[in-house]
Amino acid sequence: MIIHRFKRILALMAIVAGVDIFHSASAAHAAIGTPVANAEMATLDGGKAFVLRDVQVNVLVFFRPNQKRSAAALRELAQCQAAFSRESVSWIAVVSGSAPTESVAAMLRDTTFAAPVLVDRGDALYGSLGMALHPVVVIVGRDQKLAAFEPFRSVGFCPVVTVRIRSALHEINDDELRSALAPPNSTEGGDEQSARRYRAFAQALFKAANYDKALENVRKSLDKNPLDADTHALLGRILSAQENCAGATEAFQQALAIDATSAVAKEGLDRCKAGR
């Protein structure tokens, strides 16, 4: 009980300080690999449903109505959902049994986040996962074990959750996951760090053949750092995969203008020329 209260105090202190927290081994949640009980719970509309569905990945979103951070998280997650519309991913929203029904429904309407809502009476599920924060995303793998835990962050929340899901789907490897979540340290300031994160995210989406989202994020990376040859080369690969060889050629040429030794850009440019 004392440890649990201490974690809550740390969480509140971090929120006040504006810090993203609990990404370390001492995170305020159950250990990765912990089985998640597939209990039957009440739904917001008065029915009943099980927590987990027979899919590759279950995404549980714990939030509170009338909380600004929860509203911001749901708005971002609504964007994430579109990337998995055809995949074996289930989205479930979870609210405390004390949450007013009308407030929950209003928040879902306002944020456009679409998911069945389970009512966690006595916060039993929340407590079983050892959590101390709202909002938070819990990702459960096919084996019904905790695969990832992601508290809300004000910057890049949707990209991080998306990469977490791609990892649980085994579409990206551990190195790609680490790169997307924690890009290499840089002494060049915030824009450089942000550019690296967007590029890593775009790379993961490209590998998963989600070319539209990959293109969106590689362009965000270039907005932050337009002089990165690797990012221009990745842009070229994405455009080439979309059969836009004219655009790809321009991107590869830009990459080579920055770094004449870029093997990726040279290979991509040769392929585009051969395809004409």
Secondary structure, 3 states (H helix, E strand, C coil): CHHHHHHHHHHHHHHHHCCCCCCCCCCCCCCCCCECCCCEEEECCCCEEECCCCCCEEEEEECCCCCHHHHHHHHHHHHHHHHHCCCCEEEEEEEECCCCHHHHHHHHHHHCCCCCEEEEHHHHHHHHCCCCCCCEEEEECCCCEEEEEEECCCCCHHHHHHHHHHHHCCCCCHHHHHHHHCCCCCCCCHHHHHHHHHHHHHHHHHHCCCHHHHHHHHHHHHHHCCCCHHHHHHHHHHHHHCCCHHHHHHHHHHHHHHCCCCHHHHHHHHHHHHHC
